[in-house]
Amino acid sequence: MSQKDLFKRFRPNVGIVLFNAKAQVWFGRRVIEGGDAGGKPERYRWQMPQGGVDAEEDIAAAAYRELKEETGVSSATLLCISAGWLAYRFPAEEKKKDWKGQRQKWAAMLFTGEDGEIDLEADDHQEFDDWRWGELEEAPGLIVPFKRPVYEDVVEGLKPLRDFLRAQK
């Protein structure tokens, strides 16, 4: 199987790094189906919003849609989208349909609203049960280990943007 054919078996996905006015990043604590963490450490339940890209959907449109569905936020400005795809494989116990993993583009966005706009129950399928603002560098330590290399790449790539946002104050 060629690399191109293998890549087709990775679900297209968009991740969102939502910065606030202080250049902090939004983190949500994932809902555990049935309420049981299944022995997973609490710290690995935290992540940034992300979700599938529908067929023929523009990455920016998917980012805005996923942000609204998962956080209730519509007051955001798109700052940039990653040029290439980042990918991770699903571990055997996390398999999703016939997908081998996910390939992601990442959108950096600036939250232009107030914290009261954040509504974790905005969509029929609630992804998060809690949220907080934190530092960009925290992200890799909060995410499940199989996604960590992607988060490390995202953090490294967005440090200059974060620093620019901080300098604007």
Secondary structure by P-SEA (a helix, b strand, c coil): ccaaaaaaaccccccccccccccbbbbbbbbcccccccccccccccccbbbbbcccccaaaaaaaaaaaccccccccccccccbbbbbbbccccccccccbbbbbbbbbbbcccccccccccccccccccccccccccccccccccaaaaaaaaaaaaaaaaaaaaaac
